[in-house]
């Protein structure tokens, strides 16, 4: 028992330090660009952080977690500074988790350990409270060694790690966009040859990359009483403005997302589920002659895999590349990849996301399309 009592403080120090180090590492997994952007979009921005400040604060938080993890394993200002800072940071996390549960309930991933170790808000709250208890015990049984108590040491640890973080994961600007679907003459042929005013018949004479492109036509109506030709009445639901039209950088006005039938996809180039979804959509183009045109918003994660993505798809599609933060904003913070949205005059008729009960299926989209044919 005596040996356990002596070794217990160090056991607790290692456990809490490992928790902080794992939390910091997880916020960079599987890549800094993806993990940080997701953390900012799904945790920081919903809390009220501005889009311009969130990228800097996310790197500050990770540097602080790394610093606390290392600081708990060294002696300098351990009781007077390191432990209080660790308790303070965990307390802030607890307040955030309580707020999250009161707003959205105990569902989804809290983001404490990123995608490496998903946890519900309640699980994370319990974990933090236990860690605060361990730190409280360490504060009570510890004493600072005045001969080894230099405040410059913990500050040097933090400033060094902060500098490394900002150098390792610099704040990114919006990526350059491709030539298709950027407006004017650069509209992708799928959209340039699709008449959004009508919903009618396919013109099978138009071909692009070997695929038949839908080109609906309409027939004017004749008023028998007046003997004059009236313009065709627009079909489908009333025209509305969708949230997607608020992102002209990634969903250019040239593709007229809120006019007629359109399919908007939110994919990550290296995601196997996204690759399967676009392959299925290509198959549907062959099965359904008047399939609406497709525009893809890619997450700026492994963009070099976009050519390979289209090889798997079996054809090229209109696309743009969004920063990770903007990507989640377009898809919606509560949704996940792959995202497939079918719009008719701006009205969302079908929206599938993730790989669980709301995942994209050919049958689900086909059913939604058949309602309007």
WONOR-V293314 format. One record per pair of residues at least 24 apart in sequence whose ideal C-beta (glycine too) atoms are under 10 Angstrom apart, sorted by sequence separation. I is the first residue (numbers start at 1). J is the second residue. If there is no record, write none. Layout:
BEGIN
i=I j=J
i=I j=J
END
This chain:
BEGIN
i=65 j=89
i=97 j=121
i=98 j=122
i=100 j=124
i=101 j=125
i=189 j=213
i=190 j=214
i=236 j=260
i=274 j=298
i=293 j=317
i=294 j=318
i=295 j=319
i=296 j=320
i=297 j=321
i=298 j=322
i=299 j=323
i=300 j=324
i=340 j=364
i=341 j=365
i=344 j=368
i=64 j=89
i=96 j=121
i=97 j=122
i=100 j=125
i=234 j=259
i=235 j=260
i=236 j=261
i=274 j=299
i=293 j=318
i=294 j=319
i=295 j=320
i=296 j=321
i=297 j=322
i=299 j=324
i=300 j=325
i=340 j=365
i=344 j=369
i=36 j=62
i=97 j=123
i=234 j=260
i=300 j=326
i=301 j=327
i=342 j=368
i=32 j=59
i=35 j=62
i=97 j=124
i=98 j=125
i=269 j=296
i=271 j=298
i=299 j=326
i=300 j=327
i=342 j=369
i=344 j=371
i=345 j=372
i=61 j=89
i=96 j=124
i=97 j=125
i=263 j=291
i=264 j=292
i=271 j=299
i=282 j=310
i=286 j=314
i=299 j=327
i=344 j=372
i=96 j=125
i=97 j=126
i=261 j=290
i=263 j=292
i=264 j=293
i=265 j=294
i=267 j=296
i=269 j=298
i=270 j=299
i=285 j=314
i=297 j=326
i=298 j=327
i=299 j=328
i=32 j=62
i=94 j=124
i=95 j=125
i=97 j=127
i=261 j=291
i=262 j=292
i=263 j=293
i=264 j=294
i=265 j=295
i=266 j=296
i=267 j=297
i=268 j=298
i=269 j=299
i=271 j=301
i=275 j=305
i=279 j=309
i=282 j=312
i=283 j=313
i=285 j=315
i=297 j=327
i=342 j=372
i=27 j=58
i=28 j=59
i=61 j=92
i=93 j=124
i=94 j=125
i=97 j=128
i=261 j=292
i=262 j=293
i=263 j=294
i=264 j=295
i=265 j=296
i=266 j=297
i=267 j=298
i=268 j=299
i=269 j=300
i=270 j=301
i=271 j=302
i=278 j=309
i=282 j=313
i=283 j=314
i=299 j=330
i=27 j=59
i=61 j=93
i=93 j=125
i=94 j=126
i=96 j=128
i=97 j=129
i=200 j=232
i=260 j=292
i=261 j=293
i=262 j=294
i=263 j=295
i=264 j=296
i=265 j=297
i=266 j=298
i=267 j=299
i=268 j=300
i=269 j=301
i=270 j=302
i=278 j=310
i=281 j=313
i=282 j=314
i=285 j=317
i=299 j=331
i=94 j=127
i=260 j=293
i=262 j=295
i=263 j=296
i=264 j=297
i=265 j=298
i=266 j=299
i=268 j=301
i=269 j=302
i=270 j=303
i=275 j=308
i=279 j=312
i=280 j=313
i=281 j=314
i=282 j=315
i=297 j=330
i=27 j=61
i=28 j=62
i=93 j=127
i=94 j=128
i=197 j=231
i=198 j=232
i=268 j=302
i=269 j=303
i=270 j=304
i=271 j=305
i=275 j=309
i=278 j=312
i=279 j=313
i=281 j=315
i=297 j=331
i=27 j=62
i=93 j=128
i=94 j=129
i=197 j=232
i=199 j=234
i=200 j=235
i=268 j=303
i=269 j=304
i=270 j=305
i=274 j=309
i=275 j=310
i=278 j=313
i=279 j=314
i=282 j=317
i=26 j=62
i=92 j=128
i=198 j=234
i=199 j=235
i=269 j=305
i=270 j=306
i=275 j=311
i=276 j=312
i=277 j=313
i=278 j=314
i=281 j=317
i=301 j=337
i=24 j=61
i=25 j=62
i=90 j=127
i=91 j=128
i=94 j=131
i=197 j=234
i=198 j=235
i=199 j=236
i=256 j=293
i=268 j=305
i=269 j=306
i=275 j=312
i=278 j=315
i=23 j=61
i=24 j=62
i=27 j=65
i=28 j=66
i=90 j=128
i=91 j=129
i=93 j=131
i=94 j=132
i=196 j=234
i=197 j=235
i=198 j=236
i=255 j=293
i=257 j=295
i=269 j=307
i=270 j=308
i=271 j=309
i=274 j=312
i=275 j=313
i=299 j=337
i=23 j=62
i=24 j=63
i=26 j=65
i=27 j=66
i=89 j=128
i=90 j=129
i=93 j=132
i=255 j=294
i=267 j=306
i=269 j=308
i=270 j=309
i=274 j=313
i=278 j=317
i=24 j=64
i=25 j=65
i=90 j=130
i=255 j=295
i=269 j=309
i=272 j=312
i=24 j=65
i=25 j=66
i=87 j=128
i=90 j=131
i=91 j=132
i=268 j=309
i=269 j=310
i=23 j=65
i=24 j=66
i=90 j=132
i=267 j=309
i=296 j=338
i=297 j=339
i=22 j=65
i=23 j=66
i=24 j=67
i=252 j=295
i=269 j=312
i=20 j=64
i=21 j=65
i=24 j=68
i=25 j=69
i=87 j=131
i=88 j=132
i=216 j=260
i=251 j=295
i=296 j=340
i=20 j=65
i=21 j=66
i=23 j=68
i=24 j=69
i=86 j=131
i=87 j=132
i=90 j=135
i=216 j=261
i=250 j=295
i=19 j=65
i=20 j=66
i=23 j=69
i=24 j=70
i=86 j=132
i=87 j=133
i=250 j=296
i=251 j=297
i=267 j=313
i=294 j=340
i=20 j=67
i=21 j=68
i=22 j=69
i=214 j=261
i=250 j=297
i=20 j=68
i=21 j=69
i=86 j=134
i=87 j=135
i=249 j=297
i=250 j=298
i=294 j=342
i=19 j=68
i=20 j=69
i=21 j=70
i=47 j=96
i=86 j=135
i=87 j=136
i=19 j=69
i=20 j=70
i=85 j=135
i=247 j=297
i=267 j=317
i=269 j=319
i=292 j=342
i=17 j=68
i=18 j=69
i=20 j=71
i=21 j=72
i=84 j=135
i=87 j=138
i=244 j=295
i=292 j=343
i=16 j=68
i=17 j=69
i=20 j=72
i=21 j=73
i=44 j=96
i=47 j=99
i=83 j=135
i=86 j=138
i=87 j=139
i=265 j=317
i=267 j=319
i=269 j=321
i=292 j=344
i=16 j=69
i=17 j=70
i=19 j=72
i=43 j=96
i=46 j=99
i=47 j=100
i=82 j=135
i=83 j=136
i=86 j=139
i=244 j=297
i=265 j=318
i=17 j=71
i=18 j=72
i=46 j=100
i=263 j=317
i=265 j=319
i=17 j=72
i=18 j=73
i=83 j=138
i=84 j=139
i=16 j=72
i=17 j=73
i=47 j=103
i=82 j=138
i=83 j=139
i=266 j=322
i=268 j=324
i=15 j=72
i=16 j=73
i=17 j=74
i=43 j=100
i=46 j=103
i=82 j=139
i=83 j=140
i=14 j=72
i=46 j=104
i=13 j=72
i=14 j=73
i=79 j=138
i=80 j=139
i=83 j=142
i=196 j=255
i=197 j=256
i=268 j=327
i=281 j=340
i=12 j=72
i=13 j=73
i=78 j=138
i=79 j=139
i=82 j=142
i=196 j=256
i=267 j=327
i=277 j=337
i=278 j=338
i=280 j=340
i=13 j=74
i=78 j=139
i=79 j=140
i=191 j=252
i=194 j=255
i=196 j=257
i=199 j=260
i=266 j=327
i=277 j=338
i=79 j=141
i=80 j=142
i=192 j=254
i=194 j=256
i=196 j=258
i=197 j=259
i=198 j=260
i=199 j=261
i=266 j=328
i=276 j=338
i=277 j=339
i=278 j=340
i=10 j=73
i=72 j=135
i=79 j=142
i=81 j=144
i=191 j=254
i=192 j=255
i=196 j=259
i=197 j=260
i=255 j=318
i=273 j=336
i=274 j=337
i=275 j=338
i=277 j=340
i=78 j=142
i=79 j=143
i=80 j=144
i=188 j=252
i=191 j=255
i=195 j=259
i=196 j=260
i=254 j=318
i=266 j=330
i=267 j=331
i=273 j=337
i=274 j=338
i=13 j=78
i=17 j=82
i=78 j=143
i=79 j=144
i=183 j=248
i=187 j=252
i=190 j=255
i=191 j=256
i=195 j=260
i=196 j=261
i=255 j=320
i=266 j=331
i=273 j=338
i=274 j=339
i=20 j=86
i=42 j=108
i=43 j=109
i=72 j=138
i=78 j=144
i=79 j=145
i=186 j=252
i=188 j=254
i=191 j=257
i=194 j=260
i=196 j=262
i=252 j=318
i=264 j=330
i=265 j=331
i=266 j=332
i=271 j=337
i=272 j=338
i=274 j=340
i=16 j=83
i=19 j=86
i=42 j=109
i=43 j=110
i=44 j=111
i=68 j=135
i=75 j=142
i=77 j=144
i=78 j=145
i=182 j=249
i=187 j=254
i=188 j=255
i=194 j=261
i=251 j=318
i=264 j=331
i=271 j=338
i=42 j=110
i=43 j=111
i=76 j=144
i=81 j=149
i=184 j=252
i=186 j=254
i=187 j=255
i=194 j=262
i=252 j=320
i=13 j=82
i=17 j=86
i=20 j=89
i=42 j=111
i=43 j=112
i=75 j=144
i=76 j=145
i=80 j=149
i=85 j=154
i=181 j=250
i=183 j=252
i=185 j=254
i=187 j=256
i=191 j=260
i=250 j=319
i=251 j=320
i=266 j=335
i=268 j=337
i=13 j=83
i=16 j=86
i=20 j=90
i=23 j=93
i=75 j=145
i=78 j=148
i=79 j=149
i=81 j=151
i=181 j=251
i=182 j=252
i=183 j=253
i=184 j=254
i=250 j=320
i=266 j=336
i=267 j=337
i=268 j=338
i=19 j=90
i=38 j=109
i=43 j=114
i=77 j=148
i=78 j=149
i=80 j=151
i=82 j=153
i=181 j=252
i=183 j=254
i=191 j=262
i=211 j=282
i=214 j=285
i=249 j=320
i=250 j=321
i=251 j=322
i=266 j=337
i=267 j=338
i=39 j=111
i=75 j=147
i=76 j=148
i=77 j=149
i=81 j=153
i=82 j=154
i=177 j=249
i=180 j=252
i=181 j=253
i=182 j=254
i=183 j=255
i=190 j=262
i=213 j=285
i=250 j=322
i=265 j=337
i=266 j=338
i=267 j=339
i=38 j=111
i=39 j=112
i=75 j=148
i=76 j=149
i=77 j=150
i=81 j=154
i=85 j=158
i=177 j=250
i=181 j=254
i=182 j=255
i=212 j=285
i=247 j=320
i=249 j=322
i=250 j=323
i=265 j=338
i=266 j=339
i=267 j=340
i=16 j=90
i=74 j=148
i=75 j=149
i=76 j=150
i=77 j=151
i=81 j=155
i=180 j=254
i=181 j=255
i=211 j=285
i=212 j=286
i=214 j=288
i=216 j=290
i=249 j=323
i=265 j=339
i=266 j=340
i=288 j=362
i=291 j=365
i=39 j=114
i=75 j=150
i=76 j=151
i=77 j=152
i=82 j=157
i=174 j=249
i=175 j=250
i=177 j=252
i=180 j=255
i=211 j=286
i=214 j=289
i=215 j=290
i=247 j=322
i=264 j=339
i=265 j=340
i=266 j=341
i=277 j=352
i=287 j=362
i=291 j=366
i=35 j=111
i=38 j=114
i=39 j=115
i=76 j=152
i=77 j=153
i=78 j=154
i=174 j=250
i=213 j=289
i=214 j=290
i=216 j=292
i=250 j=326
i=264 j=340
i=265 j=341
i=38 j=115
i=76 j=153
i=77 j=154
i=212 j=289
i=213 j=290
i=214 j=291
i=249 j=326
i=250 j=327
i=263 j=340
i=264 j=341
i=288 j=365
i=292 j=369
i=36 j=114
i=75 j=153
i=76 j=154
i=77 j=155
i=212 j=290
i=213 j=291
i=214 j=292
i=263 j=341
i=264 j=342
i=277 j=355
i=284 j=362
i=288 j=366
i=291 j=369
i=35 j=114
i=74 j=153
i=76 j=155
i=212 j=291
i=214 j=293
i=247 j=326
i=250 j=329
i=251 j=330
i=262 j=341
i=263 j=342
i=264 j=343
i=276 j=355
i=281 j=360
i=283 j=362
i=287 j=366
i=290 j=369
i=34 j=114
i=35 j=115
i=74 j=154
i=76 j=156
i=211 j=291
i=213 j=293
i=247 j=327
i=250 j=330
i=262 j=342
i=263 j=343
i=280 j=360
i=292 j=372
i=34 j=115
i=35 j=116
i=76 j=157
i=261 j=342
i=262 j=343
i=273 j=354
i=280 j=361
i=281 j=362
i=284 j=365
i=288 j=369
i=71 j=153
i=247 j=329
i=261 j=343
i=262 j=344
i=273 j=355
i=277 j=359
i=278 j=360
i=280 j=362
i=284 j=366
i=288 j=370
i=290 j=372
i=71 j=154
i=74 j=157
i=246 j=329
i=247 j=330
i=260 j=343
i=261 j=344
i=262 j=345
i=272 j=355
i=276 j=359
i=277 j=360
i=290 j=373
i=27 j=111
i=29 j=113
i=30 j=114
i=70 j=154
i=246 j=330
i=257 j=341
i=259 j=343
i=260 j=344
i=261 j=345
i=262 j=346
i=264 j=348
i=271 j=355
i=276 j=360
i=277 j=361
i=281 j=365
i=289 j=373
i=26 j=111
i=27 j=112
i=29 j=114
i=30 j=115
i=204 j=289
i=258 j=343
i=259 j=344
i=260 j=345
i=277 j=362
i=280 j=365
i=284 j=369
i=288 j=373
i=26 j=112
i=27 j=113
i=28 j=114
i=29 j=115
i=30 j=116
i=68 j=154
i=71 j=157
i=202 j=288
i=243 j=329
i=244 j=330
i=257 j=343
i=258 j=344
i=259 j=345
i=260 j=346
i=273 j=359
i=274 j=360
i=26 j=113
i=27 j=114
i=29 j=116
i=67 j=154
i=70 j=157
i=71 j=158
i=202 j=289
i=243 j=330
i=258 j=345
i=259 j=346
i=263 j=350
i=264 j=351
i=266 j=353
i=273 j=360
i=23 j=111
i=25 j=113
i=26 j=114
i=27 j=115
i=28 j=116
i=29 j=117
i=67 j=155
i=69 j=157
i=70 j=158
i=201 j=289
i=202 j=290
i=258 j=346
i=261 j=349
i=277 j=365
i=23 j=112
i=24 j=113
i=25 j=114
i=26 j=115
i=27 j=116
i=67 j=156
i=68 j=157
i=201 j=290
i=202 j=291
i=243 j=332
i=257 j=346
i=258 j=347
i=22 j=112
i=23 j=113
i=24 j=114
i=26 j=116
i=67 j=157
i=68 j=158
i=70 j=160
i=200 j=290
i=256 j=346
i=22 j=113
i=23 j=114
i=25 j=116
i=26 j=117
i=66 j=157
i=67 j=158
i=70 j=161
i=199 j=290
i=22 j=114
i=26 j=118
i=66 j=158
i=67 j=159
i=69 j=161
i=19 j=112
i=23 j=116
i=67 j=160
i=199 j=292
i=19 j=113
i=22 j=116
i=23 j=117
i=63 j=157
i=64 j=158
i=66 j=160
i=67 j=161
i=22 j=117
i=63 j=158
i=66 j=161
i=67 j=162
i=190 j=285
i=265 j=360
i=63 j=159
i=65 j=161
i=66 j=162
i=194 j=290
i=196 j=292
i=63 j=160
i=64 j=161
i=194 j=291
i=196 j=293
i=244 j=341
i=60 j=158
i=63 j=161
i=64 j=162
i=66 j=164
i=194 j=292
i=62 j=161
i=63 j=162
i=66 j=165
i=194 j=293
i=242 j=341
i=244 j=343
i=62 j=162
i=63 j=163
i=193 j=293
i=23 j=124
i=63 j=164
i=64 j=165
i=190 j=291
i=191 j=292
i=192 j=293
i=242 j=343
i=245 j=346
i=59 j=161
i=60 j=162
i=63 j=165
i=190 j=292
i=191 j=293
i=244 j=346
i=263 j=365
i=59 j=162
i=62 j=165
i=63 j=166
i=190 j=293
i=191 j=294
i=211 j=314
i=240 j=343
i=242 j=345
i=243 j=346
i=23 j=127
i=61 j=165
i=189 j=293
i=190 j=294
i=191 j=295
i=210 j=314
i=211 j=315
i=240 j=344
i=242 j=346
i=244 j=348
i=59 j=164
i=60 j=165
i=188 j=293
i=190 j=295
i=209 j=314
i=210 j=315
i=239 j=344
i=240 j=345
i=241 j=346
i=242 j=347
i=243 j=348
i=59 j=165
i=60 j=166
i=62 j=168
i=188 j=294
i=209 j=315
i=237 j=343
i=239 j=345
i=240 j=346
i=242 j=348
i=263 j=369
i=58 j=165
i=59 j=166
i=62 j=169
i=188 j=295
i=208 j=315
i=209 j=316
i=237 j=344
i=238 j=345
i=239 j=346
i=240 j=347
i=19 j=127
i=59 j=167
i=208 j=316
i=236 j=344
i=237 j=345
i=238 j=346
i=239 j=347
i=240 j=348
i=261 j=369
i=19 j=128
i=59 j=168
i=235 j=344
i=236 j=345
i=237 j=346
i=238 j=347
i=56 j=166
i=59 j=169
i=235 j=345
i=237 j=347
i=19 j=130
i=20 j=131
i=55 j=166
i=58 j=169
i=59 j=170
i=234 j=345
i=236 j=347
i=261 j=372
i=19 j=131
i=59 j=171
i=181 j=293
i=237 j=349
i=261 j=373
i=58 j=171
i=236 j=349
i=16 j=130
i=55 j=169
i=181 j=295
i=15 j=130
i=16 j=131
i=19 j=134
i=55 j=170
i=56 j=171
i=180 j=295
i=181 j=296
i=15 j=131
i=16 j=132
i=55 j=171
i=54 j=171
i=55 j=172
i=16 j=134
i=12 j=131
i=15 j=134
i=16 j=135
i=52 j=171
i=178 j=298
i=12 j=133
i=13 j=134
i=12 j=134
i=13 j=135
i=16 j=138
i=11 j=134
i=12 j=135
i=175 j=298
i=9 j=134
i=12 j=137
i=13 j=138
i=175 j=300
i=178 j=303
i=190 j=315
i=8 j=134
i=12 j=138
i=174 j=300
i=190 j=316
i=192 j=318
i=176 j=303
i=189 j=316
i=190 j=317
i=191 j=318
i=9 j=137
i=10 j=138
i=172 j=300
i=175 j=303
i=178 j=306
i=188 j=316
i=190 j=318
i=8 j=137
i=9 j=138
i=12 j=141
i=13 j=142
i=36 j=165
i=188 j=317
i=189 j=318
i=8 j=138
i=188 j=318
i=9 j=140
i=187 j=318
i=188 j=319
i=9 j=141
i=37 j=169
i=186 j=318
i=8 j=141
i=9 j=142
i=32 j=165
i=36 j=169
i=35 j=169
i=36 j=171
i=37 j=172
i=237 j=372
i=5 j=141
i=32 j=168
i=33 j=169
i=36 j=172
i=180 j=316
i=181 j=317
i=182 j=318
i=236 j=372
i=24 j=161
i=28 j=165
i=32 j=169
i=33 j=170
i=180 j=317
i=181 j=318
i=235 j=372
i=31 j=169
i=32 j=170
i=180 j=318
i=181 j=319
i=182 j=320
i=33 j=172
i=180 j=319
i=181 j=320
i=28 j=168
i=32 j=172
i=178 j=318
i=180 j=320
i=24 j=165
i=28 j=169
i=178 j=319
i=27 j=169
i=177 j=319
i=178 j=320
i=177 j=320
i=178 j=321
i=177 j=321
i=175 j=320
i=176 j=321
i=177 j=322
i=199 j=344
i=175 j=321
i=199 j=345
i=174 j=321
i=175 j=322
i=174 j=322
i=175 j=323
i=174 j=323
i=196 j=345
i=173 j=323
i=172 j=323
i=174 j=325
i=175 j=326
i=172 j=324
i=174 j=326
i=172 j=325
i=199 j=372
i=200 j=373
i=199 j=373
i=108 j=333
i=108 j=334
i=107 j=334
i=109 j=336
i=108 j=336
i=104 j=333
i=104 j=334
i=34 j=268
i=34 j=270
i=31 j=270
i=30 j=270
i=38 j=299
i=37 j=299
i=37 j=300
i=38 j=301
i=37 j=301
i=34 j=299
i=33 j=299
i=34 j=300
i=35 j=301
i=33 j=300
i=34 j=301
i=58 j=325
i=33 j=301
i=34 j=302
i=55 j=323
i=33 j=302
i=55 j=324
i=31 j=301
i=33 j=303
i=55 j=325
i=30 j=301
i=31 j=302
i=54 j=325
i=51 j=323
i=51 j=325
i=51 j=326
i=51 j=329
i=45 j=325
i=44 j=325
i=41 j=323
i=40 j=323
i=41 j=324
i=42 j=325
i=45 j=328
i=40 j=324
i=41 j=325
i=45 j=329
i=37 j=322
i=39 j=324
i=40 j=325
i=41 j=326
i=37 j=323
i=38 j=324
i=39 j=325
i=41 j=327
i=42 j=328
i=37 j=324
i=38 j=325
i=41 j=328
i=46 j=333
i=36 j=324
i=37 j=325
i=40 j=328
i=41 j=329
i=45 j=333
i=46 j=334
i=35 j=324
i=36 j=325
i=37 j=326
i=38 j=327
i=33 j=323
i=34 j=324
i=37 j=327
i=38 j=328
i=41 j=331
i=43 j=333
i=33 j=324
i=37 j=328
i=42 j=333
i=41 j=333
i=42 j=334
i=31 j=324
i=34 j=327
i=42 j=336
i=38 j=333
END
